[in-house]
Amino acid sequence: MPAAKKPPAPKPAPPPRREADVILDVEVDGGALHFVLACTGPAPAHAVRVRFSRVLRDVAGLRLNDNPLFTQLEFMAPGKRVRLFVDTLAGYTQRRQPMRFEVKLEWCDDEGEPHRRSLTHDLAAWTALRDIL
């Protein structure tokens, strides 16, 4: 009886693709308002761009929309968080800055593939929290 042929060994699965993931979060710490740009994925992000739906100004009156962190960031390592002081939450509110705005984030992964995300922030939730504490 002839020997049975062995089936071909299965090809190893390609490694899971590691993708960069970028967010812009809001933090209120001790009354201070910060925007936090973070690369939360397991791979770096390249050509990171942040666009706000409205003009936002910091405590000095400078347009956050024009901050180089949001317009010129070419590399962000995995796990990197950049915390940018905006103002006190009370000061931001008193200066009648936009409480609700959309953020559009764009970046590329290591292979040059573009990624996009839109987030909506409403700072009114934070003012309510401040009033409770």
VEXSEFI-380927 format. One line per field, with one value per residue: x, y, z of N, C-alpha, C, O, CB in turn; residue in three letters; residue number from 1. Coordinates in pm, 1 decimal, decimal comma, padded with zeros to 6 digits, always signed. Glycine has a CB too. Layout:
BEGIN
nx = [X/...]
ny = [Y/...]
nz = [Z/...]
cax = [X/...]
cay = [Y/...]
caz = [Z/...]
cx = [X/...]
cy = [Y/...]
cz = [Z/...]
ox = [X/...]
oy = [Y/...]
oz = [Z/...]
cbx = [X/...]
cby = [Y/...]
cbz = [Z/...]
rest = [ALA/...]
nr = [NUM/...]
This chain:
BEGIN
nx = [+00083,9/+00065,3/+00231,3/+00047,2/-00004,1/+00115,1/-00078,6/-00028,9/+00156,6/-00010,7/-00007,4/+00156,9/-00030,9/-00051,4/+00112,5/-00086,8/-00212,1/-00062,6/-00194,9/-00187,5/-00359,3/-00537,3/-00642,9/-00818,9/-00855,1/-01037,2/-00941,6/-01012,6/-00863,0/-00835,5/-00975,8/-00845,0/-00840,9/-00751,8/-00639,5/-00581,6/-00375,8/-00339,4/-00168,6/-00305,1/-00291,3/-00107,2/+00101,3/+00311,6/+00198,1/+00184,6/+00224,8/+00022,7/-00277,7/-00495,7/-00811,7/-01032,4/-01382,8/-01465,4/-01337,2/-01109,4/-00978,9/-00694,3/-00594,2/-00426,2/-00534,9/-00460,1/-00508,4/-00607,5/-00644,0/-00435,2/-00210,6/+00107,8/+00126,9/-00110,5/-00108,8/+00134,1/+00252,2/+00459,6/+00528,9/+00422,3/+00474,3/+00378,9/+00151,0/+00212,3/+00128,2/+00021,3/-00023,9/-00201,9/-00230,6/-00520,5/-00692,0/-00837,9/-01131,9/-01343,4/-01255,1/-01239,0/-01508,1/-01614,7/-01499,9/-01653,6/-01601,9/-01631,6/-01839,3/-01928,1/-01794,5/-01656,4/-01399,5/-01169,9/-00959,5/-00663,1/-00429,0/-00143,3/-00049,1/+00232,8/+00261,7/+00181,8/-00086,9/-00382,4/-00575,4/-00877,0/-01073,5/-01358,3/-01458,6/-01683,3/-01695,1/-01834,8/-01817,8/-01988,4/-02070,8/-01856,0/-01864,3/-02093,2/-02012,2/-01815,8/-01978,1/-02099,7/-01899,9]
ny = [-00117,1/+00216,9/+00496,2/+00744,8/+01071,7/+01359,1/+01631,6/+01967,0/+02186,2/+02428,8/+02772,3/+03018,3/+03256,3/+03599,2/+03852,0/+04034,1/+04346,7/+04637,0/+04927,3/+05281,0/+05499,2/+05788,8/+06040,6/+06331,6/+06448,4/+06585,0/+06728,2/+06814,1/+06945,0/+07021,0/+07253,8/+07352,1/+07362,7/+07136,9/+07027,9/+06713,3/+06551,2/+06237,4/+05937,2/+05647,0/+05393,3/+05083,8/+05145,4/+05394,7/+05727,6/+05930,0/+06252,7/+06401,4/+06572,3/+06819,4/+06952,5/+07203,5/+07267,1/+07516,3/+07841,2/+07841,4/+07981,8/+08026,4/+08100,2/+08318,5/+08435,0/+08336,2/+08160,7/+07833,8/+07670,4/+07725,5/+07630,8/+07480,4/+07216,9/+07107,8/+07150,3/+07084,5/+06846,6/+06585,2/+06329,2/+06087,0/+05895,1/+05559,7/+05549,4/+05804,3/+06109,5/+06437,4/+06713,8/+07004,4/+07315,9/+07509,3/+07701,6/+07818,4/+07641,2/+07799,7/+08053,6/+08011,6/+07970,8/+08217,4/+08387,6/+08336,4/+08129,5/+07871,3/+07612,9/+07373,9/+07175,3/+07035,2/+06803,3/+06722,2/+06467,5/+06367,8/+06133,5/+05931,2/+05587,6/+05360,8/+05248,5/+05445,5/+05470,4/+05658,1/+05780,8/+05871,7/+06053,6/+06177,3/+06373,1/+06485,2/+06737,1/+06853,7/+07093,6/+07172,9/+06965,1/+06935,7/+07174,4/+07139,8/+06933,8/+07065,4/+07239,0/+07062,1/+06961,4]
nz = [+00000,0/-00093,4/+00060,7/+00229,9/+00110,5/+00270,1/+00376,2/+00258,5/+00467,2/+00663,1/+00569,0/+00758,1/+00937,8/+00846,6/+01043,6/+01280,0/+01174,1/+01282,1/+01383,9/+01395,4/+01617,8/+01680,9/+01904,4/+02027,1/+02335,2/+02616,8/+02919,7/+03251,4/+03519,8/+03844,7/+03788,8/+03569,3/+03217,4/+02972,6/+02651,5/+02517,6/+02308,5/+02174,9/+02089,9/+02069,8/+01972,2/+01887,1/+01720,0/+01559,4/+01466,3/+01177,1/+01021,1/+01162,5/+01194,3/+01321,3/+01310,7/+01395,5/+01424,4/+01487,4/+01570,2/+01826,4/+02121,1/+02333,4/+02677,1/+02640,9/+02423,2/+02181,1/+01873,7/+01895,8/+01682,8/+01511,5/+01632,4/+01623,3/+01715,8/+01635,1/+01363,4/+01241,2/+01326,7/+01275,0/+01360,3/+01590,5/+01864,3/+01966,1/+02235,3/+02318,1/+02475,4/+02455,7/+02642,1/+02642,6/+02784,2/+02802,5/+02929,7/+03237,1/+03319,9/+03401,1/+03314,8/+03036,7/+02981,7/+03066,3/+02882,0/+02670,5/+02488,1/+02237,1/+02344,3/+02245,6/+01996,2/+01695,9/+01622,1/+01377,6/+01297,8/+01135,3/+01009,9/+00918,7/+00884,1/+00940,8/+00688,3/+00525,1/+00486,2/+00492,7/+00771,3/+00938,3/+01172,7/+01343,0/+01613,5/+01863,6/+02100,1/+02402,4/+02620,6/+02815,4/+02974,9/+03146,1/+03287,8/+03433,6/+03598,9/+03744,9/+03889,9/+04061,2/+04225,3]
cax = [+00000,0/+00152,5/+00220,3/-00043,7/+00062,8/+00084,1/-00131,5/+00069,8/+00148,4/-00080,1/+00078,6/+00135,5/-00112,1/+00030,7/+00096,4/-00194,4/-00165,6/-00056,1/-00235,6/-00188,9/-00491,1/-00514,0/-00761,0/-00802,3/-00942,5/-01048,4/-00920,6/-01027,7/-00787,9/-00824,9/-01032,2/-00769,6/-00886,2/-00644,0/-00666,2/-00480,0/-00359,6/-00278,7/-00157,9/-00346,9/-00271,5/+00020,3/+00200,1/+00321,8/+00118,0/+00263,9/+00150,4/-00097,7/-00340,8/-00617,7/-00887,5/-01148,4/-01495,2/-01483,5/-01214,9/-01092,9/-00865,0/-00643,6/-00597,7/-00353,7/-00606,4/-00405,7/-00594,7/-00562,2/-00649,4/-00307,0/-00100,4/+00185,0/+00096,0/-00226,0/-00094,6/+00264,9/+00310,0/+00495,6/+00546,9/+00373,1/+00506,7/+00268,6/+00138,9/+00247,0/+00019,9/+00066,8/-00127,3/-00189,9/-00314,6/-00603,5/-00737,1/-00923,0/-01263,4/-01423,5/-01208,3/-01279,6/-01652,3/-01638,8/-01457,9/-01753,2/-01543,3/-01726,2/-01849,0/-01948,9/-01720,1/-01614,0/-01256,9/-01138,3/-00820,9/-00610,4/-00292,5/-00105,8/+00021,7/+00367,4/+00256,0/+00136,0/-00232,2/-00446,2/-00682,7/-00952,3/-01171,0/-01425,2/-01507,5/-01754,4/-01678,4/-01927,2/-01758,6/-02094,4/-02071,4/-01752,2/-01906,8/-02189,6/-01933,4/-01752,4/-02078,8/-02132,7/-01787,8]
cay = [+00000,0/+00335,2/+00588,9/+00857,3/+01201,6/+01454,3/+01758,3/+02075,2/+02259,2/+02556,9/+02890,9/+03096,4/+03377,4/+03720,3/+03915,1/+04133,4/+04479,6/+04731,5/+05057,7/+05397,2/+05552,7/+05921,1/+06108,2/+06456,5/+06437,8/+06701,3/+06699,5/+06924,3/+06903,3/+07133,6/+07372,1/+07384,4/+07294,0/+07092,7/+06938,3/+06608,9/+06480,2/+06110,7/+05824,3/+05538,8/+05262,9/+05017,7/+05186,8/+05540,8/+05803,6/+06025,7/+06364,1/+06418,1/+06703,2/+06839,0/+07066,6/+07234,2/+07320,4/+07656,0/+07904,7/+07830,6/+08062,5/+07991,3/+08206,9/+08433,9/+08486,1/+08276,5/+08060,4/+07695,1/+07613,5/+07750,1/+07577,0/+07382,1/+07081,9/+07061,6/+07174,7/+07047,0/+06731,9/+06485,7/+06195,3/+06065,2/+05758,8/+05490,0/+05579,8/+05944,4/+06202,1/+06575,4/+06786,0/+07146,4/+07400,1/+07601,7/+07809,5/+07758,2/+07616,6/+07919,8/+08159,6/+07974,6/+07994,4/+08361,5/+08451,5/+08294,5/+08042,4/+07765,4/+07500,1/+07253,3/+07184,9/+06909,3/+06791,5/+06625,6/+06422,7/+06294,0/+06085,2/+05816,8/+05481,5/+05334,3/+05214,7/+05563,1/+05466,9/+05765,7/+05749,4/+05990,2/+06037,2/+06299,4/+06366,4/+06603,9/+06766,1/+06951,2/+07127,7/+07199,2/+06852,9/+06961,9/+07283,8/+07080,0/+06859,2/+07165,9/+07291,2/+06958,9/+06939,2]
caz = [+00000,0/-00099,2/+00174,3/+00205,6/+00100,0/+00376,5/+00323,6/+00275,5/+00594,7/+00644,3/+00568,7/+00880,4/+00919,4/+00857,0/+01175,1/+01279,0/+01136,3/+01392,6/+01332,7/+01482,7/+01648,6/+01737,9/+01959,2/+02100,6/+02451,4/+02703,7/+03061,2/+03345,4/+03637,1/+03937,6/+03725,1/+03447,6/+03096,6/+02883,7/+02540,0/+02517,1/+02181,8/+02214,2/+01997,3/+02157,3/+01907,5/+01911,4/+01620,0/+01552,4/+01370,8/+01099,6/+00960,7/+01244,2/+01177,9/+01399,3/+01262,2/+01478,6/+01346,8/+01526,3/+01619,5/+01971,5/+02167,9/+02466,0/+02776,8/+02587,3/+02306,2/+02058,9/+01810,3/+01909,4/+01548,6/+01444,5/+01712,0/+01546,1/+01761,4/+01559,3/+01219,3/+01187,0/+01396,7/+01173,5/+01417,0/+01726,5/+01906,7/+02032,7/+02377,7/+02343,9/+02509,3/+02467,6/+02716,8/+02613,8/+02869,5/+02725,5/+03017,1/+03339,2/+03261,5/+03429,1/+03225,4/+02901,2/+02975,1/+03079,1/+02756,6/+02571,9/+02386,9/+02198,9/+02436,4/+02164,8/+01870,8/+01636,2/+01593,6/+01272,1/+01310,0/+01020,8/+01027,9/+00835,7/+00956,2/+00890,6/+00545,9/+00452,6/+00470,2/+00568,8/+00865,9/+00980,5/+01281,4/+01388,2/+01751,3/+01909,4/+02242,3/+02459,7/+02750,0/+02913,9/+03070,4/+03245,5/+03375,8/+03527,4/+03696,8/+03831,2/+03982,0/+04158,4/+04317,3]
cx = [+00089,3/+00126,6/+00129,9/+00036,2/+00019,6/+00024,6/-00027,5/+00047,9/+00077,1/+00019,9/+00052,4/+00054,7/-00021,0/+00011,0/-00016,0/-00137,2/-00172,0/-00087,8/-00225,8/-00333,3/-00470,0/-00646,5/-00720,8/-00904,6/-00941,7/-01023,8/-00943,1/-00967,0/-00771,5/-00876,8/-00961,5/-00818,1/-00765,7/-00702,9/-00550,5/-00483,8/-00283,0/-00278,6/-00184,7/-00326,0/-00133,4/+00130,6/+00204,0/+00227,7/+00208,6/+00170,9/+00016,0/-00149,3/-00472,8/-00684,8/-01013,7/-01258,0/-01519,9/-01348,6/-01216,6/-00969,8/-00825,6/-00647,2/-00525,9/-00423,4/-00555,7/-00499,8/-00534,1/-00558,2/-00514,7/-00187,5/-00025,2/+00163,2/-00018,1/-00208,2/+00034,6/+00327,0/+00334,6/+00510,3/+00493,8/+00395,8/+00385,0/+00268,9/+00170,4/+00121,8/+00079,9/-00048,9/-00103,2/-00286,5/-00389,3/-00637,2/-00795,2/-01058,3/-01353,4/-01384,0/-01250,0/-01428,0/-01682,4/-01599,4/-01547,8/-01692,1/-01642,2/-01723,2/-01864,9/-01876,4/-01683,4/-01464,7/-01240,5/-00990,0/-00783,5/-00468,1/-00268,8/-00036,4/+00158,7/+00370,7/+00209,1/-00013,9/-00295,5/-00558,1/-00747,5/-01045,8/-01230,3/-01477,9/-01582,4/-01732,5/-01780,4/-01879,1/-01862,8/-02101,8/-01968,5/-01792,5/-02009,0/-02116,3/-01867,8/-01852,3/-02115,0/-02025,3/-01769,6]
cy = [+00124,7/+00426,4/+00705,6/+00986,8/+01290,3/+01580,7/+01867,6/+02147,1/+02391,4/+02671,7/+02968,1/+03222,5/+03498,9/+03783,1/+04017,4/+04271,3/+04571,3/+04869,9/+05164,6/+05438,9/+05683,4/+05979,4/+06245,4/+06451,7/+06570,5/+06654,1/+06827,7/+06875,7/+07024,7/+07262,8/+07413,1/+07298,1/+07263,1/+07016,2/+06839,9/+06538,1/+06352,6/+06011,6/+05699,2/+05400,5/+05206,9/+05056,2/+05338,9/+05599,5/+05907,0/+06133,0/+06385,0/+06561,5/+06706,2/+06965,3/+07082,1/+07296,0/+07468,1/+07711,7/+07896,8/+07910,1/+08020,6/+08114,3/+08332,7/+08494,6/+08429,4/+08168,7/+07921,3/+07627,4/+07624,7/+07694,0/+07470,5/+07236,7/+07022,8/+07072,9/+07119,4/+06923,3/+06618,5/+06345,2/+06193,4/+05919,7/+05693,5/+05521,3/+05724,0/+06025,7/+06340,7/+06655,4/+06935,5/+07224,8/+07499,1/+07724,8/+07741,4/+07736,4/+07738,6/+08033,8/+08135,5/+08005,7/+08144,0/+08436,9/+08411,3/+08219,1/+07930,1/+07649,1/+07368,3/+07273,3/+07044,5/+06916,9/+06686,5/+06595,2/+06344,9/+06253,2/+05970,1/+05713,8/+05460,3/+05303,4/+05332,4/+05566,7/+05578,4/+05713,6/+05880,4/+05954,1/+06175,0/+06275,2/+06495,0/+06617,3/+06870,9/+06979,2/+07159,8/+07086,8/+06876,9/+07074,9/+07231,9/+07004,0/+06954,8/+07218,0/+07191,4/+06946,6/+07051,6]
cz = [+00000,0/+00020,8/+00136,1/+00200,4/+00215,7/+00313,6/+00344,4/+00409,0/+00570,7/+00650,1/+00697,5/+00847,8/+00926,7/+00994,5/+01169,7/+01249,7/+01258,3/+01337,5/+01439,9/+01505,3/+01723,3/+01786,1/+02013,3/+02212,8/+02526,8/+02845,6/+03140,4/+03476,0/+03728,6/+03877,2/+03597,9/+03331,2/+03008,7/+02766,6/+02537,0/+02382,7/+02214,1/+02098,9/+02080,6/+02097,1/+01934,8/+01813,2/+01613,7/+01448,1/+01304,5/+01042,7/+01032,3/+01227,5/+01254,6/+01346,4/+01348,1/+01392,2/+01376,1/+01569,4/+01771,0/+02011,8/+02308,9/+02556,5/+02728,1/+02465,6/+02175,7/+02006,3/+01827,4/+01773,0/+01476,8/+01520,2/+01631,5/+01590,5/+01678,5/+01408,4/+01158,2/+01250,1/+01297,1/+01229,3/+01559,3/+01761,8/+01971,4/+02182,7/+02413,2/+02371,3/+02523,1/+02526,3/+02699,5/+02702,8/+02782,1/+02810,2/+03140,5/+03272,6/+03283,3/+03335,2/+03081,3/+02882,1/+02977,9/+02952,4/+02639,8/+02454,4/+02354,5/+02297,3/+02360,3/+02032,1/+01824,2/+01607,5/+01484,0/+01282,1/+01183,8/+01052,1/+00931,2/+00923,2/+00892,5/+00741,4/+00460,8/+00428,1/+00553,6/+00658,4/+00907,1/+01093,6/+01309,9/+01528,0/+01781,8/+02059,3/+02283,1/+02601,7/+02856,1/+03016,5/+03180,0/+03338,9/+03476,1/+03636,3/+03795,9/+03933,9/+04090,1/+04264,9/+04415,0]
ox = [+00178,6/+00015,8/+00136,1/+00130,9/-00097,7/+00072,5/+00052,6/-00064,8/+00101,2/+00117,4/-00062,3/+00072,1/+00074,9/-00095,4/-00038,0/-00028,4/-00273,8/-00014,4/-00252,2/-00419,2/-00392,8/-00748,7/-00603,7/-01025,3/-00856,9/-01078,1/-00898,4/-01013,2/-00701,8/-00827,4/-01010,7/-00834,3/-00687,6/-00804,3/-00434,7/-00582,4/-00175,2/-00373,9/-00097,2/-00342,0/-00050,8/+00242,0/+00110,0/+00183,8/+00297,5/+00052,8/-00089,9/-00075,1/-00550,2/-00622,7/-01089,5/-01228,8/-01587,1/-01256,8/-01312,0/-00867,6/-00909,4/-00697,1/-00561,1/-00376,6/-00602,5/-00562,4/-00423,9/-00477,8/-00483,5/-00073,9/-00087,7/+00179,6/-00022,0/-00283,9/+00044,4/+00445,3/+00240,0/+00504,6/+00517,1/+00342,0/+00298,3/+00373,5/+00156,1/+00021,7/+00178,4/-00157,0/+00002,2/-00407,7/-00329,4/-00614,0/-00800,6/-01093,6/-01430,1/-01470,8/-01291,5/-01468,3/-01765,6/-01659,7/-01521,9/-01726,0/-01727,7/-01617,3/-01819,6/-01894,4/-01679,8/-01411,2/-01291,2/-00905,9/-00862,9/-00393,8/-00362,1/+00026,7/+00196,7/+00471,2/+00198,0/-00063,5/-00265,5/-00625,9/-00683,4/-01090,3/-01160,9/-01534,8/-01547,6/-01749,0/-01808,9/-01898,0/-01829,5/-02135,3/-01992,3/-01758,6/-02010,9/-02154,7/-01864,7/-01817,6/-02156,5/-02056,0/-01679,3]
oy = [+00136,9/+00432,6/+00757,5/+01007,1/+01294,7/+01629,3/+01860,9/+02165,0/+02458,4/+02668,6/+02981,2/+03284,8/+03501,2/+03769,0/+04080,5/+04306,7/+04580,5/+04922,4/+05141,0/+05415,8/+05688,2/+05969,3/+06270,9/+06450,9/+06656,6/+06552,0/+06935,5/+06778,1/+07120,0/+07370,6/+07499,3/+07176,8/+07352,0/+06947,9/+06878,9/+06473,3/+06357,6/+06002,8/+05651,8/+05300,3/+05272,9/+05004,8/+05405,1/+05531,5/+05963,7/+06107,5/+06385,9/+06658,3/+06610,5/+07071,4/+06987,5/+07369,0/+07536,8/+07636,2/+07939,7/+07905,7/+07984,9/+08219,7/+08443,0/+08594,4/+08469,4/+08095,5/+07894,1/+07537,0/+07542,4/+07709,0/+07379,6/+07144,4/+06902,1/+07012,0/+07108,2/+06897,4/+06562,7/+06249,1/+06285,4/+05830,5/+05762,3/+05519,7/+05762,3/+06013,4/+06359,3/+06663,4/+06987,1/+07203,8/+07565,3/+07838,1/+07618,6/+07807,4/+07776,2/+08102,9/+08228,2/+08060,0/+08192,3/+08539,1/+08447,2/+08242,1/+07897,7/+07594,8/+07263,6/+07374,7/+06949,4/+07022,4/+06575,0/+06684,9/+06266,1/+06329,3/+05918,4/+05747,7/+05533,3/+05329,0/+05320,7/+05654,8/+05591,6/+05616,1/+05985,4/+05840,2/+06276,4/+06170,0/+06601,5/+06521,7/+06964,5/+06897,5/+07172,7/+07110,7/+06841,5/+07072,0/+07275,7/+07009,6/+06928,4/+07239,0/+07230,5/+06923,8/+07046,8]
oz = [+00083,8/+00074,1/+00024,7/+00276,4/+00252,9/+00211,1/+00437,6/+00454,9/+00470,3/+00725,1/+00740,3/+00743,1/+01003,8/+01054,8/+01066,3/+01295,1/+01327,0/+01253,8/+01557,9/+01420,2/+01819,1/+01718,3/+02041,3/+02188,6/+02503,4/+02887,9/+03101,2/+03535,1/+03693,9/+03910,3/+03525,0/+03344,6/+02974,7/+02780,7/+02552,1/+02347,8/+02273,2/+02021,4/+02153,0/+02166,8/+01997,8/+01822,5/+01657,6/+01355,3/+01368,0/+01019,1/+00969,4/+01244,1/+01253,4/+01338,5/+01369,5/+01297,5/+01299,3/+01601,4/+01835,9/+01943,3/+02391,6/+02517,2/+02769,9/+02410,7/+02069,1/+02083,0/+01779,8/+01750,7/+01390,7/+01475,2/+01576,8/+01510,7/+01654,7/+01332,7/+01036,0/+01228,3/+01241,5/+01152,6/+01637,7/+01696,2/+02025,2/+02247,7/+02529,3/+02300,7/+02594,5/+02468,1/+02736,8/+02698,2/+02697,4/+02768,1/+03146,5/+03178,5/+03194,7/+03281,9/+03011,8/+02779,3/+02901,1/+02919,7/+02524,9/+02338,4/+02436,9/+02328,7/+02406,6/+01964,6/+01902,2/+01573,3/+01496,2/+01275,7/+01132,5/+01113,9/+00869,8/+01023,3/+00801,0/+00675,0/+00338,8/+00357,9/+00672,2/+00626,0/+00910,6/+01107,6/+01301,9/+01557,2/+01730,8/+02135,0/+02208,4/+02691,9/+02973,9/+03132,5/+03295,5/+03457,3/+03591,2/+03753,1/+03916,1/+04050,1/+04199,1/+04381,9/+04498,5]
cbx = [-00095,9/+00130,3/+00360,8/-00153,6/+00031,3/+00211,8/-00266,6/+00060,8/+00290,7/-00190,4/+00052,5/+00271,6/-00225,5/-00005,3/+00228,5/-00270,4/-00250,4/+00084,1/-00377,4/-00105,6/-00577,3/-00447,0/-00827,4/-00821,3/-00898,0/-01188,2/-00777,5/-01179,7/-00648,8/-00681,2/-01030,0/-00617,5/-00990,5/-00541,4/-00681,5/-00501,9/-00284,2/-00352,0/-00015,2/-00490,6/-00293,2/+00000,8/+00167,2/+00464,9/-00004,6/+00342,5/+00127,0/-00068,4/-00364,0/-00587,4/-00924,0/-01109,7/-01621,6/-01589,2/-01202,9/-01080,4/-00899,4/-00499,3/-00535,2/-00211,8/-00596,8/-00265,4/-00615,1/-00654,3/-00758,0/-00287,7/-00153,2/+00331,4/+00059,3/-00346,9/-00101,3/+00358,5/+00216,6/+00623,6/+00696,2/+00222,1/+00626,3/+00278,8/+00228,4/+00324,2/-00054,1/+00113,5/-00126,7/-00217,6/-00230,0/-00733,3/-00843,7/-00934,5/-01327,8/-01406,1/-01057,7/-01251,0/-01724,0/-01561,7/-01312,5/-01828,3/-01406,8/-01694,8/-01966,8/-02102,6/-01592,6/-01694,3/-01174,9/-01176,2/-00800,7/-00616,8/-00267,1/-00013,8/-00060,4/+00428,0/+00163,6/+00206,3/-00289,1/-00501,1/-00629,0/-01031,5/-01104,2/-01540,5/-01390,3/-01906,8/-01533,7/-02076,9/-01665,4/-02230,9/-02042,3/-01620,4/-01966,2/-02287,6/-01826,6/-01696,2/-02202,9/-02152,3/-01661,0]
cby = [-00000,9/+00413,2/+00640,7/+00865,3/+01270,0/+01488,2/+01796,6/+02176,8/+02283,3/+02576,2/+02981,0/+03134,3/+03386,7/+03822,1/+03982,3/+04133,9/+04537,2/+04728,8/+05051,5/+05514,1/+05451,1/+06015,2/+06022,4/+06584,7/+06321,0/+06771,4/+06642,2/+06968,5/+06842,8/+07152,1/+07485,2/+07364,0/+07379,7/+07004,8/+07016,2/+06508,3/+06568,4/+06051,4/+05818,6/+05556,1/+05274,3/+04870,9/+05126,7/+05582,0/+05872,1/+05953,7/+06337,8/+06386,4/+06735,1/+06849,8/+07049,3/+07329,6/+07240,4/+07670,0/+08053,5/+07681,2/+08213,9/+07934,5/+08158,9/+08393,4/+08634,6/+08217,2/+08092,4/+07616,6/+07682,7/+07897,5/+07517,4/+07415,1/+07082,4/+07138,8/+07321,9/+07160,4/+06684,5/+06525,5/+06152,7/+06103,3/+05759,1/+05337,1/+05490,5/+06004,4/+06159,3/+06634,1/+06746,1/+07174,8/+07474,3/+07531,5/+07904,7/+07849,3/+07489,5/+07963,8/+08171,9/+07823,9/+07923,3/+08417,4/+08415,2/+08414,8/+07984,2/+07714,5/+07520,1/+07224,2/+07272,9/+06878,5/+06753,3/+06680,2/+06334,8/+06378,7/+06040,5/+05860,2/+05348,8/+05219,8/+05095,9/+05571,2/+05328,1/+05871,3/+05670,8/+06050,4/+05974,6/+06341,2/+06344,4/+06596,2/+06814,6/+06898,9/+07244,9/+07215,8/+06718,7/+06995,6/+07401,5/+06986,0/+06773,3/+07283,0/+07330,9/+06825,7/+06919,8]
cbz = [+00121,9/-00231,6/+00218,1/+00315,5/-00035,7/+00460,7/+00392,9/+00157,8/+00655,9/+00751,6/+00442,1/+00946,4/+01026,8/+00744,7/+01220,9/+01413,8/+01019,1/+01462,5/+01278,5/+01422,7/+01732,6/+01634,1/+02071,3/+02007,9/+02544,3/+02689,9/+03086,8/+03362,9/+03597,2/+03981,0/+03820,0/+03470,1/+03019,2/+02959,8/+02402,6/+02633,7/+02072,8/+02333,9/+01925,1/+02192,6/+01757,6/+01907,2/+01480,1/+01521,2/+01440,7/+00984,7/+00809,5/+01395,3/+01027,6/+01554,3/+01111,2/+01594,7/+01375,8/+01640,8/+01570,5/+02016,8/+02164,6/+02456,7/+02906,9/+02550,2/+02301,9/+02084,9/+01659,7/+02005,5/+01466,9/+01424,5/+01845,6/+01556,2/+01911,2/+01600,6/+01193,5/+01202,9/+01512,1/+01106,5/+01413,8/+01740,1/+02004,7/+02009,3/+02455,2/+02225,0/+02640,9/+02328,3/+02868,8/+02464,0/+02976,9/+02677,4/+02945,5/+03469,9/+03322,9/+03576,6/+03233,3/+02873,9/+03091,4/+03198,6/+02724,9/+02520,7/+02435,4/+02058,0/+02532,8/+02142,0/+01887,7/+01506,5/+01722,7/+01128,8/+01438,3/+00890,2/+01175,2/+00717,5/+00955,6/+00966,5/+00524,1/+00322,9/+00511,9/+00474,1/+00991,0/+00862,8/+01411,7/+01291,3/+01852,6/+01875,2/+02273,7/+02457,8/+02734,5/+02843,7/+02998,2/+03177,0/+03293,5/+03453,6/+03626,5/+03746,8/+03906,2/+04089,0/+04241,0]
rest = [MET/PRO/ALA/ALA/LYS/LYS/PRO/PRO/ALA/PRO/LYS/PRO/ALA/PRO/PRO/PRO/ARG/ARG/GLU/ALA/ASP/VAL/ILE/LEU/ASP/VAL/GLU/VAL/ASP/GLY/GLY/ALA/LEU/HIS/PHE/VAL/LEU/ALA/CYS/THR/GLY/PRO/ALA/PRO/ALA/HIS/ALA/VAL/ARG/VAL/ARG/PHE/SER/ARG/VAL/LEU/ARG/ASP/VAL/ALA/GLY/LEU/ARG/LEU/ASN/ASP/ASN/PRO/LEU/PHE/THR/GLN/LEU/GLU/PHE/MET/ALA/PRO/GLY/LYS/ARG/VAL/ARG/LEU/PHE/VAL/ASP/THR/LEU/ALA/GLY/TYR/THR/GLN/ARG/ARG/GLN/PRO/MET/ARG/PHE/GLU/VAL/LYS/LEU/GLU/TRP/CYS/ASP/ASP/GLU/GLY/GLU/PRO/HIS/ARG/ARG/SER/LEU/THR/HIS/ASP/LEU/ALA/ALA/TRP/THR/ALA/LEU/ARG/ASP/ILE/LEU]
nr = [1/2/3/4/5/6/7/8/9/10/11/12/13/14/15/16/17/18/19/20/21/22/23/24/25/26/27/28/29/30/31/32/33/34/35/36/37/38/39/40/41/42/43/44/45/46/47/48/49/50/51/52/53/54/55/56/57/58/59/60/61/62/63/64/65/66/67/68/69/70/71/72/73/74/75/76/77/78/79/80/81/82/83/84/85/86/87/88/89/90/91/92/93/94/95/96/97/98/99/100/101/102/103/104/105/106/107/108/109/110/111/112/113/114/115/116/117/118/119/120/121/122/123/124/125/126/127/128/129/130/131/132/133]
